[in-house]
């Protein structure tokens, strides 16, 4: 059955979280725009194969420790945030199978 519904805002209390992988679920809706306040030390974020929609929050570009960012196979729209070029530790990046445009890193 898996996870369903909106992004779990209760995660904001997991301030020491370094990795989050709720991929392959039925999570929907937009991502919270203040999520870097949720995960100041995140190194791996895999939200792939869900039903997230809306634009990708540019605040993800402020996650200076992130190595893995997978947002593929969702329903994101709009431009890939330009500040993603600041993610100088990134090793894996995937935004395929969304309705996005613009340069990648």
Phi and psi restraints in degrees (range 20) as a CNS / XPLOR table:
assign (resid 1 and name C) (resid 2 and name N)
       (resid 2 and name CA) (resid 2 and name C) 1.0 78.4 20.0 2
assign (resid 2 and name N) (resid 2 and name CA)
       (resid 2 and name C) (resid 3 and name N) 1.0 -176.8 20.0 2
assign (resid 2 and name C) (resid 3 and name N)
       (resid 3 and name CA) (resid 3 and name C) 1.0 -80.8 20.0 2
assign (resid 3 and name N) (resid 3 and name CA)
       (resid 3 and name C) (resid 4 and name N) 1.0 141.6 20.0 2
assign (resid 3 and name C) (resid 4 and name N)
       (resid 4 and name CA) (resid 4 and name C) 1.0 -133.4 20.0 2
assign (resid 4 and name N) (resid 4 and name CA)
       (resid 4 and name C) (resid 5 and name N) 1.0 155.0 20.0 2
assign (resid 4 and name C) (resid 5 and name N)
       (resid 5 and name CA) (resid 5 and name C) 1.0 100.2 20.0 2
assign (resid 5 and name N) (resid 5 and name CA)
       (resid 5 and name C) (resid 6 and name N) 1.0 -163.4 20.0 2
assign (resid 5 and name C) (resid 6 and name N)
       (resid 6 and name CA) (resid 6 and name C) 1.0 -74.3 20.0 2
assign (resid 6 and name N) (resid 6 and name CA)
       (resid 6 and name C) (resid 7 and name N) 1.0 165.7 20.0 2
assign (resid 6 and name C) (resid 7 and name N)
       (resid 7 and name CA) (resid 7 and name C) 1.0 -57.0 20.0 2
assign (resid 7 and name N) (resid 7 and name CA)
       (resid 7 and name C) (resid 8 and name N) 1.0 129.6 20.0 2
assign (resid 7 and name C) (resid 8 and name N)
       (resid 8 and name CA) (resid 8 and name C) 1.0 -68.3 20.0 2
assign (resid 8 and name N) (resid 8 and name CA)
       (resid 8 and name C) (resid 9 and name N) 1.0 105.8 20.0 2
assign (resid 8 and name C) (resid 9 and name N)
       (resid 9 and name CA) (resid 9 and name C) 1.0 -69.5 20.0 2
assign (resid 9 and name N) (resid 9 and name CA)
       (resid 9 and name C) (resid 10 and name N) 1.0 -16.0 20.0 2
assign (resid 9 and name C) (resid 10 and name N)
       (resid 10 and name CA) (resid 10 and name C) 1.0 -63.6 20.0 2
assign (resid 10 and name N) (resid 10 and name CA)
       (resid 10 and name C) (resid 11 and name N) 1.0 -16.4 20.0 2
assign (resid 10 and name C) (resid 11 and name N)
       (resid 11 and name CA) (resid 11 and name C) 1.0 -65.8 20.0 2
assign (resid 11 and name N) (resid 11 and name CA)
       (resid 11 and name C) (resid 12 and name N) 1.0 -14.5 20.0 2
assign (resid 11 and name C) (resid 12 and name N)
       (resid 12 and name CA) (resid 12 and name C) 1.0 -60.5 20.0 2
assign (resid 12 and name N) (resid 12 and name CA)
       (resid 12 and name C) (resid 13 and name N) 1.0 -18.9 20.0 2
assign (resid 12 and name C) (resid 13 and name N)
       (resid 13 and name CA) (resid 13 and name C) 1.0 -88.9 20.0 2
assign (resid 13 and name N) (resid 13 and name CA)
       (resid 13 and name C) (resid 14 and name N) 1.0 -2.1 20.0 2
assign (resid 13 and name C) (resid 14 and name N)
       (resid 14 and name CA) (resid 14 and name C) 1.0 -96.5 20.0 2
assign (resid 14 and name N) (resid 14 and name CA)
       (resid 14 and name C) (resid 15 and name N) 1.0 64.7 20.0 2
assign (resid 14 and name C) (resid 15 and name N)
       (resid 15 and name CA) (resid 15 and name C) 1.0 -70.5 20.0 2
assign (resid 15 and name N) (resid 15 and name CA)
       (resid 15 and name C) (resid 16 and name N) 1.0 -16.5 20.0 2
assign (resid 15 and name C) (resid 16 and name N)
       (resid 16 and name CA) (resid 16 and name C) 1.0 -94.4 20.0 2
assign (resid 16 and name N) (resid 16 and name CA)
       (resid 16 and name C) (resid 17 and name N) 1.0 5.1 20.0 2
assign (resid 16 and name C) (resid 17 and name N)
       (resid 17 and name CA) (resid 17 and name C) 1.0 -62.0 20.0 2
assign (resid 17 and name N) (resid 17 and name CA)
       (resid 17 and name C) (resid 18 and name N) 1.0 130.7 20.0 2
assign (resid 17 and name C) (resid 18 and name N)
       (resid 18 and name CA) (resid 18 and name C) 1.0 -114.7 20.0 2
assign (resid 18 and name N) (resid 18 and name CA)
       (resid 18 and name C) (resid 19 and name N) 1.0 -16.8 20.0 2
assign (resid 18 and name C) (resid 19 and name N)
       (resid 19 and name CA) (resid 19 and name C) 1.0 -142.4 20.0 2
assign (resid 19 and name N) (resid 19 and name CA)
       (resid 19 and name C) (resid 20 and name N) 1.0 136.1 20.0 2
assign (resid 19 and name C) (resid 20 and name N)
       (resid 20 and name CA) (resid 20 and name C) 1.0 -139.2 20.0 2
assign (resid 20 and name N) (resid 20 and name CA)
       (resid 20 and name C) (resid 21 and name N) 1.0 125.6 20.0 2
assign (resid 20 and name C) (resid 21 and name N)
       (resid 21 and name CA) (resid 21 and name C) 1.0 -138.6 20.0 2
assign (resid 21 and name N) (resid 21 and name CA)
       (resid 21 and name C) (resid 22 and name N) 1.0 77.5 20.0 2
assign (resid 21 and name C) (resid 22 and name N)
       (resid 22 and name CA) (resid 22 and name C) 1.0 -94.1 20.0 2
assign (resid 22 and name N) (resid 22 and name CA)
       (resid 22 and name C) (resid 23 and name N) 1.0 37.5 20.0 2
assign (resid 22 and name C) (resid 23 and name N)
       (resid 23 and name CA) (resid 23 and name C) 1.0 -69.2 20.0 2
assign (resid 23 and name N) (resid 23 and name CA)
       (resid 23 and name C) (resid 24 and name N) 1.0 163.0 20.0 2
assign (resid 23 and name C) (resid 24 and name N)
       (resid 24 and name CA) (resid 24 and name C) 1.0 58.5 20.0 2
assign (resid 24 and name N) (resid 24 and name CA)
       (resid 24 and name C) (resid 25 and name N) 1.0 48.7 20.0 2
assign (resid 24 and name C) (resid 25 and name N)
       (resid 25 and name CA) (resid 25 and name C) 1.0 -130.0 20.0 2
assign (resid 25 and name N) (resid 25 and name CA)
       (resid 25 and name C) (resid 26 and name N) 1.0 -162.0 20.0 2
assign (resid 25 and name C) (resid 26 and name N)
       (resid 26 and name CA) (resid 26 and name C) 1.0 -123.6 20.0 2
assign (resid 26 and name N) (resid 26 and name CA)
       (resid 26 and name C) (resid 27 and name N) 1.0 44.5 20.0 2
assign (resid 26 and name C) (resid 27 and name N)
       (resid 27 and name CA) (resid 27 and name C) 1.0 -76.5 20.0 2
assign (resid 27 and name N) (resid 27 and name CA)
       (resid 27 and name C) (resid 28 and name N) 1.0 140.2 20.0 2
assign (resid 27 and name C) (resid 28 and name N)
       (resid 28 and name CA) (resid 28 and name C) 1.0 -131.6 20.0 2
assign (resid 28 and name N) (resid 28 and name CA)
       (resid 28 and name C) (resid 29 and name N) 1.0 174.0 20.0 2
assign (resid 28 and name C) (resid 29 and name N)
       (resid 29 and name CA) (resid 29 and name C) 1.0 82.4 20.0 2
assign (resid 29 and name N) (resid 29 and name CA)
       (resid 29 and name C) (resid 30 and name N) 1.0 -178.3 20.0 2
assign (resid 29 and name C) (resid 30 and name N)
       (resid 30 and name CA) (resid 30 and name C) 1.0 -78.7 20.0 2
assign (resid 30 and name N) (resid 30 and name CA)
       (resid 30 and name C) (resid 31 and name N) 1.0 158.9 20.0 2
assign (resid 30 and name C) (resid 31 and name N)
       (resid 31 and name CA) (resid 31 and name C) 1.0 -81.7 20.0 2
assign (resid 31 and name N) (resid 31 and name CA)
       (resid 31 and name C) (resid 32 and name N) 1.0 144.8 20.0 2
assign (resid 31 and name C) (resid 32 and name N)
       (resid 32 and name CA) (resid 32 and name C) 1.0 -63.2 20.0 2
assign (resid 32 and name N) (resid 32 and name CA)
       (resid 32 and name C) (resid 33 and name N) 1.0 134.7 20.0 2
assign (resid 32 and name C) (resid 33 and name N)
       (resid 33 and name CA) (resid 33 and name C) 1.0 -73.9 20.0 2
assign (resid 33 and name N) (resid 33 and name CA)
       (resid 33 and name C) (resid 34 and name N) 1.0 -14.1 20.0 2
assign (resid 33 and name C) (resid 34 and name N)
       (resid 34 and name CA) (resid 34 and name C) 1.0 -105.1 20.0 2
assign (resid 34 and name N) (resid 34 and name CA)
       (resid 34 and name C) (resid 35 and name N) 1.0 25.5 20.0 2
assign (resid 34 and name C) (resid 35 and name N)
       (resid 35 and name CA) (resid 35 and name C) 1.0 -65.2 20.0 2
assign (resid 35 and name N) (resid 35 and name CA)
       (resid 35 and name C) (resid 36 and name N) 1.0 -20.4 20.0 2
assign (resid 35 and name C) (resid 36 and name N)
       (resid 36 and name CA) (resid 36 and name C) 1.0 -67.9 20.0 2
assign (resid 36 and name N) (resid 36 and name CA)
       (resid 36 and name C) (resid 37 and name N) 1.0 -22.3 20.0 2
assign (resid 36 and name C) (resid 37 and name N)
       (resid 37 and name CA) (resid 37 and name C) 1.0 -69.1 20.0 2
assign (resid 37 and name N) (resid 37 and name CA)
       (resid 37 and name C) (resid 38 and name N) 1.0 -28.9 20.0 2
assign (resid 37 and name C) (resid 38 and name N)
       (resid 38 and name CA) (resid 38 and name C) 1.0 -70.8 20.0 2
assign (resid 38 and name N) (resid 38 and name CA)
       (resid 38 and name C) (resid 39 and name N) 1.0 -45.1 20.0 2
assign (resid 38 and name C) (resid 39 and name N)
       (resid 39 and name CA) (resid 39 and name C) 1.0 -125.9 20.0 2
assign (resid 39 and name N) (resid 39 and name CA)
       (resid 39 and name C) (resid 40 and name N) 1.0 68.9 20.0 2
assign (resid 39 and name C) (resid 40 and name N)
       (resid 40 and name CA) (resid 40 and name C) 1.0 -66.8 20.0 2
assign (resid 40 and name N) (resid 40 and name CA)
       (resid 40 and name C) (resid 41 and name N) 1.0 -19.2 20.0 2
assign (resid 40 and name C) (resid 41 and name N)
       (resid 41 and name CA) (resid 41 and name C) 1.0 -117.0 20.0 2
assign (resid 41 and name N) (resid 41 and name CA)
       (resid 41 and name C) (resid 42 and name N) 1.0 18.7 20.0 2
assign (resid 41 and name C) (resid 42 and name N)
       (resid 42 and name CA) (resid 42 and name C) 1.0 -63.6 20.0 2
assign (resid 42 and name N) (resid 42 and name CA)
       (resid 42 and name C) (resid 43 and name N) 1.0 133.6 20.0 2
assign (resid 42 and name C) (resid 43 and name N)
       (resid 43 and name CA) (resid 43 and name C) 1.0 -113.0 20.0 2
assign (resid 43 and name N) (resid 43 and name CA)
       (resid 43 and name C) (resid 44 and name N) 1.0 -22.5 20.0 2
assign (resid 43 and name C) (resid 44 and name N)
       (resid 44 and name CA) (resid 44 and name C) 1.0 -140.3 20.0 2
assign (resid 44 and name N) (resid 44 and name CA)
       (resid 44 and name C) (resid 45 and name N) 1.0 123.1 20.0 2
assign (resid 44 and name C) (resid 45 and name N)
       (resid 45 and name CA) (resid 45 and name C) 1.0 -131.5 20.0 2
assign (resid 45 and name N) (resid 45 and name CA)
       (resid 45 and name C) (resid 46 and name N) 1.0 111.4 20.0 2
assign (resid 45 and name C) (resid 46 and name N)
       (resid 46 and name CA) (resid 46 and name C) 1.0 -120.3 20.0 2
assign (resid 46 and name N) (resid 46 and name CA)
       (resid 46 and name C) (resid 47 and name N) 1.0 103.4 20.0 2
assign (resid 46 and name C) (resid 47 and name N)
       (resid 47 and name CA) (resid 47 and name C) 1.0 -111.1 20.0 2
assign (resid 47 and name N) (resid 47 and name CA)
       (resid 47 and name C) (resid 48 and name N) 1.0 19.4 20.0 2
assign (resid 47 and name C) (resid 48 and name N)
       (resid 48 and name CA) (resid 48 and name C) 1.0 -68.4 20.0 2
assign (resid 48 and name N) (resid 48 and name CA)
       (resid 48 and name C) (resid 49 and name N) 1.0 159.1 20.0 2
assign (resid 48 and name C) (resid 49 and name N)
       (resid 49 and name CA) (resid 49 and name C) 1.0 55.0 20.0 2
assign (resid 49 and name N) (resid 49 and name CA)
       (resid 49 and name C) (resid 50 and name N) 1.0 53.4 20.0 2
assign (resid 49 and name C) (resid 50 and name N)
       (resid 50 and name CA) (resid 50 and name C) 1.0 -129.5 20.0 2
assign (resid 50 and name N) (resid 50 and name CA)
       (resid 50 and name C) (resid 51 and name N) 1.0 -159.7 20.0 2
assign (resid 50 and name C) (resid 51 and name N)
       (resid 51 and name CA) (resid 51 and name C) 1.0 -127.2 20.0 2
assign (resid 51 and name N) (resid 51 and name CA)
       (resid 51 and name C) (resid 52 and name N) 1.0 35.3 20.0 2
assign (resid 51 and name C) (resid 52 and name N)
       (resid 52 and name CA) (resid 52 and name C) 1.0 -63.0 20.0 2
assign (resid 52 and name N) (resid 52 and name CA)
       (resid 52 and name C) (resid 53 and name N) 1.0 148.7 20.0 2
assign (resid 52 and name C) (resid 53 and name N)
       (resid 53 and name CA) (resid 53 and name C) 1.0 -138.1 20.0 2
assign (resid 53 and name N) (resid 53 and name CA)
       (resid 53 and name C) (resid 54 and name N) 1.0 178.4 20.0 2
assign (resid 53 and name C) (resid 54 and name N)
       (resid 54 and name CA) (resid 54 and name C) 1.0 84.8 20.0 2
assign (resid 54 and name N) (resid 54 and name CA)
       (resid 54 and name C) (resid 55 and name N) 1.0 -166.9 20.0 2
assign (resid 54 and name C) (resid 55 and name N)
       (resid 55 and name CA) (resid 55 and name C) 1.0 -85.7 20.0 2
assign (resid 55 and name N) (resid 55 and name CA)
       (resid 55 and name C) (resid 56 and name N) 1.0 158.2 20.0 2
assign (resid 55 and name C) (resid 56 and name N)
       (resid 56 and name CA) (resid 56 and name C) 1.0 -77.9 20.0 2
assign (resid 56 and name N) (resid 56 and name CA)
       (resid 56 and name C) (resid 57 and name N) 1.0 125.1 20.0 2
assign (resid 56 and name C) (resid 57 and name N)
       (resid 57 and name CA) (resid 57 and name C) 1.0 -61.2 20.0 2
assign (resid 57 and name N) (resid 57 and name CA)
       (resid 57 and name C) (resid 58 and name N) 1.0 126.0 20.0 2
assign (resid 57 and name C) (resid 58 and name N)
       (resid 58 and name CA) (resid 58 and name C) 1.0 -62.3 20.0 2
assign (resid 58 and name N) (resid 58 and name CA)
       (resid 58 and name C) (resid 59 and name N) 1.0 -17.9 20.0 2
assign (resid 58 and name C) (resid 59 and name N)
       (resid 59 and name CA) (resid 59 and name C) 1.0 -65.4 20.0 2
assign (resid 59 and name N) (resid 59 and name CA)
       (resid 59 and name C) (resid 60 and name N) 1.0 -16.2 20.0 2
assign (resid 59 and name C) (resid 60 and name N)
       (resid 60 and name CA) (resid 60 and name C) 1.0 -60.9 20.0 2
assign (resid 60 and name N) (resid 60 and name CA)
       (resid 60 and name C) (resid 61 and name N) 1.0 -31.9 20.0 2
assign (resid 60 and name C) (resid 61 and name N)
       (resid 61 and name CA) (resid 61 and name C) 1.0 -65.2 20.0 2
assign (resid 61 and name N) (resid 61 and name CA)
       (resid 61 and name C) (resid 62 and name N) 1.0 -13.0 20.0 2
assign (resid 61 and name C) (resid 62 and name N)
       (resid 62 and name CA) (resid 62 and name C) 1.0 -88.7 20.0 2
assign (resid 62 and name N) (resid 62 and name CA)
       (resid 62 and name C) (resid 63 and name N) 1.0 -4.4 20.0 2
assign (resid 62 and name C) (resid 63 and name N)
       (resid 63 and name CA) (resid 63 and name C) 1.0 -79.9 20.0 2
assign (resid 63 and name N) (resid 63 and name CA)
       (resid 63 and name C) (resid 64 and name N) 1.0 85.2 20.0 2
assign (resid 63 and name C) (resid 64 and name N)
       (resid 64 and name CA) (resid 64 and name C) 1.0 -68.6 20.0 2
assign (resid 64 and name N) (resid 64 and name CA)
       (resid 64 and name C) (resid 65 and name N) 1.0 -15.9 20.0 2
assign (resid 64 and name C) (resid 65 and name N)
       (resid 65 and name CA) (resid 65 and name C) 1.0 -95.7 20.0 2
assign (resid 65 and name N) (resid 65 and name CA)
       (resid 65 and name C) (resid 66 and name N) 1.0 -3.8 20.0 2
assign (resid 65 and name C) (resid 66 and name N)
       (resid 66 and name CA) (resid 66 and name C) 1.0 -68.0 20.0 2
assign (resid 66 and name N) (resid 66 and name CA)
       (resid 66 and name C) (resid 67 and name N) 1.0 130.6 20.0 2
assign (resid 66 and name C) (resid 67 and name N)
       (resid 67 and name CA) (resid 67 and name C) 1.0 -107.5 20.0 2
assign (resid 67 and name N) (resid 67 and name CA)
       (resid 67 and name C) (resid 68 and name N) 1.0 -34.7 20.0 2
assign (resid 67 and name C) (resid 68 and name N)
       (resid 68 and name CA) (resid 68 and name C) 1.0 -124.3 20.0 2
assign (resid 68 and name N) (resid 68 and name CA)
       (resid 68 and name C) (resid 69 and name N) 1.0 125.5 20.0 2
assign (resid 68 and name C) (resid 69 and name N)
       (resid 69 and name CA) (resid 69 and name C) 1.0 -134.8 20.0 2
assign (resid 69 and name N) (resid 69 and name CA)
       (resid 69 and name C) (resid 70 and name N) 1.0 108.2 20.0 2
assign (resid 69 and name C) (resid 70 and name N)
       (resid 70 and name CA) (resid 70 and name C) 1.0 -120.7 20.0 2
assign (resid 70 and name N) (resid 70 and name CA)
       (resid 70 and name C) (resid 71 and name N) 1.0 113.1 20.0 2
assign (resid 70 and name C) (resid 71 and name N)
       (resid 71 and name CA) (resid 71 and name C) 1.0 -121.5 20.0 2
assign (resid 71 and name N) (resid 71 and name CA)
       (resid 71 and name C) (resid 72 and name N) 1.0 13.7 20.0 2
assign (resid 71 and name C) (resid 72 and name N)
       (resid 72 and name CA) (resid 72 and name C) 1.0 -69.7 20.0 2
assign (resid 72 and name N) (resid 72 and name CA)
       (resid 72 and name C) (resid 73 and name N) 1.0 158.9 20.0 2
assign (resid 72 and name C) (resid 73 and name N)
       (resid 73 and name CA) (resid 73 and name C) 1.0 57.9 20.0 2
assign (resid 73 and name N) (resid 73 and name CA)
       (resid 73 and name C) (resid 74 and name N) 1.0 55.1 20.0 2
assign (resid 73 and name C) (resid 74 and name N)
       (resid 74 and name CA) (resid 74 and name C) 1.0 -131.5 20.0 2
assign (resid 74 and name N) (resid 74 and name CA)
       (resid 74 and name C) (resid 75 and name N) 1.0 -157.1 20.0 2
assign (resid 74 and name C) (resid 75 and name N)
       (resid 75 and name CA) (resid 75 and name C) 1.0 -126.2 20.0 2
assign (resid 75 and name N) (resid 75 and name CA)
       (resid 75 and name C) (resid 76 and name N) 1.0 34.4 20.0 2
assign (resid 75 and name C) (resid 76 and name N)
       (resid 76 and name CA) (resid 76 and name C) 1.0 -66.7 20.0 2
assign (resid 76 and name N) (resid 76 and name CA)
       (resid 76 and name C) (resid 77 and name N) 1.0 146.7 20.0 2
assign (resid 76 and name C) (resid 77 and name N)
       (resid 77 and name CA) (resid 77 and name C) 1.0 -130.0 20.0 2
assign (resid 77 and name N) (resid 77 and name CA)
       (resid 77 and name C) (resid 78 and name N) 1.0 164.2 20.0 2
assign (resid 77 and name C) (resid 78 and name N)
       (resid 78 and name CA) (resid 78 and name C) 1.0 95.2 20.0 2
assign (resid 78 and name N) (resid 78 and name CA)
       (resid 78 and name C) (resid 79 and name N) 1.0 -164.0 20.0 2
assign (resid 78 and name C) (resid 79 and name N)
       (resid 79 and name CA) (resid 79 and name C) 1.0 -84.8 20.0 2
assign (resid 79 and name N) (resid 79 and name CA)
       (resid 79 and name C) (resid 80 and name N) 1.0 142.6 20.0 2
assign (resid 79 and name C) (resid 80 and name N)
       (resid 80 and name CA) (resid 80 and name C) 1.0 -66.7 20.0 2
assign (resid 80 and name N) (resid 80 and name CA)
       (resid 80 and name C) (resid 81 and name N) 1.0 126.2 20.0 2
assign (resid 80 and name C) (resid 81 and name N)
       (resid 81 and name CA) (resid 81 and name C) 1.0 -54.0 20.0 2
assign (resid 81 and name N) (resid 81 and name CA)
       (resid 81 and name C) (resid 82 and name N) 1.0 130.8 20.0 2
assign (resid 81 and name C) (resid 82 and name N)
       (resid 82 and name CA) (resid 82 and name C) 1.0 -64.6 20.0 2
assign (resid 82 and name N) (resid 82 and name CA)
       (resid 82 and name C) (resid 83 and name N) 1.0 -28.7 20.0 2
assign (resid 82 and name C) (resid 83 and name N)
       (resid 83 and name CA) (resid 83 and name C) 1.0 -75.4 20.0 2
assign (resid 83 and name N) (resid 83 and name CA)
       (resid 83 and name C) (resid 84 and name N) 1.0 0.6 20.0 2
assign (resid 83 and name C) (resid 84 and name N)
       (resid 84 and name CA) (resid 84 and name C) 1.0 -62.2 20.0 2
assign (resid 84 and name N) (resid 84 and name CA)
       (resid 84 and name C) (resid 85 and name N) 1.0 -20.7 20.0 2
assign (resid 84 and name C) (resid 85 and name N)
       (resid 85 and name CA) (resid 85 and name C) 1.0 -66.1 20.0 2
assign (resid 85 and name N) (resid 85 and name CA)
       (resid 85 and name C) (resid 86 and name N) 1.0 -15.0 20.0 2
assign (resid 85 and name C) (resid 86 and name N)
       (resid 86 and name CA) (resid 86 and name C) 1.0 -81.8 20.0 2
assign (resid 86 and name N) (resid 86 and name CA)
       (resid 86 and name C) (resid 87 and name N) 1.0 -6.6 20.0 2
assign (resid 86 and name C) (resid 87 and name N)
       (resid 87 and name CA) (resid 87 and name C) 1.0 -80.5 20.0 2
assign (resid 87 and name N) (resid 87 and name CA)
       (resid 87 and name C) (resid 88 and name N) 1.0 77.2 20.0 2
assign (resid 87 and name C) (resid 88 and name N)
       (resid 88 and name CA) (resid 88 and name C) 1.0 -78.6 20.0 2
assign (resid 88 and name N) (resid 88 and name CA)
       (resid 88 and name C) (resid 89 and name N) 1.0 -6.2 20.0 2
assign (resid 88 and name C) (resid 89 and name N)
       (resid 89 and name CA) (resid 89 and name C) 1.0 -100.7 20.0 2
assign (resid 89 and name N) (resid 89 and name CA)
       (resid 89 and name C) (resid 90 and name N) 1.0 0.3 20.0 2
assign (resid 89 and name C) (resid 90 and name N)
       (resid 90 and name CA) (resid 90 and name C) 1.0 -63.5 20.0 2
assign (resid 90 and name N) (resid 90 and name CA)
       (resid 90 and name C) (resid 91 and name N) 1.0 131.9 20.0 2
assign (resid 90 and name C) (resid 91 and name N)
       (resid 91 and name CA) (resid 91 and name C) 1.0 -114.6 20.0 2
assign (resid 91 and name N) (resid 91 and name CA)
       (resid 91 and name C) (resid 92 and name N) 1.0 -33.6 20.0 2
assign (resid 91 and name C) (resid 92 and name N)
       (resid 92 and name CA) (resid 92 and name C) 1.0 -132.3 20.0 2
assign (resid 92 and name N) (resid 92 and name CA)
       (resid 92 and name C) (resid 93 and name N) 1.0 127.1 20.0 2
assign (resid 92 and name C) (resid 93 and name N)
       (resid 93 and name CA) (resid 93 and name C) 1.0 -141.2 20.0 2
assign (resid 93 and name N) (resid 93 and name CA)
       (resid 93 and name C) (resid 94 and name N) 1.0 125.0 20.0 2
assign (resid 93 and name C) (resid 94 and name N)
       (resid 94 and name CA) (resid 94 and name C) 1.0 -146.0 20.0 2
assign (resid 94 and name N) (resid 94 and name CA)
       (resid 94 and name C) (resid 95 and name N) 1.0 121.8 20.0 2
assign (resid 94 and name C) (resid 95 and name N)
       (resid 95 and name CA) (resid 95 and name C) 1.0 -126.7 20.0 2
assign (resid 95 and name N) (resid 95 and name CA)
       (resid 95 and name C) (resid 96 and name N) 1.0 20.4 20.0 2
assign (resid 95 and name C) (resid 96 and name N)
       (resid 96 and name CA) (resid 96 and name C) 1.0 -63.0 20.0 2
assign (resid 96 and name N) (resid 96 and name CA)
       (resid 96 and name C) (resid 97 and name N) 1.0 157.6 20.0 2
assign (resid 96 and name C) (resid 97 and name N)
       (resid 97 and name CA) (resid 97 and name C) 1.0 59.6 20.0 2
assign (resid 97 and name N) (resid 97 and name CA)
       (resid 97 and name C) (resid 98 and name N) 1.0 47.9 20.0 2
assign (resid 97 and name C) (resid 98 and name N)
       (resid 98 and name CA) (resid 98 and name C) 1.0 -133.7 20.0 2
assign (resid 98 and name N) (resid 98 and name CA)
       (resid 98 and name C) (resid 99 and name N) 1.0 -179.3 20.0 2
assign (resid 98 and name C) (resid 99 and name N)
       (resid 99 and name CA) (resid 99 and name C) 1.0 -105.7 20.0 2
assign (resid 99 and name N) (resid 99 and name CA)
       (resid 99 and name C) (resid 100 and name N) 1.0 62.2 20.0 2
assign (resid 99 and name C) (resid 100 and name N)
       (resid 100 and name CA) (resid 100 and name C) 1.0 -108.0 20.0 2
assign (resid 100 and name N) (resid 100 and name CA)
       (resid 100 and name C) (resid 101 and name N) 1.0 159.3 20.0 2
assign (resid 100 and name C) (resid 101 and name N)
       (resid 101 and name CA) (resid 101 and name C) 1.0 -144.3 20.0 2
assign (resid 101 and name N) (resid 101 and name CA)
       (resid 101 and name C) (resid 102 and name N) 1.0 164.9 20.0 2
assign (resid 101 and name C) (resid 102 and name N)
       (resid 102 and name CA) (resid 102 and name C) 1.0 109.7 20.0 2
assign (resid 102 and name N) (resid 102 and name CA)
       (resid 102 and name C) (resid 103 and name N) 1.0 169.9 20.0 2
assign (resid 102 and name C) (resid 103 and name N)
       (resid 103 and name CA) (resid 103 and name C) 1.0 -68.9 20.0 2
assign (resid 103 and name N) (resid 103 and name CA)
       (resid 103 and name C) (resid 104 and name N) 1.0 151.6 20.0 2
assign (resid 103 and name C) (resid 104 and name N)
       (resid 104 and name CA) (resid 104 and name C) 1.0 -105.6 20.0 2
assign (resid 104 and name N) (resid 104 and name CA)
       (resid 104 and name C) (resid 105 and name N) 1.0 118.5 20.0 2
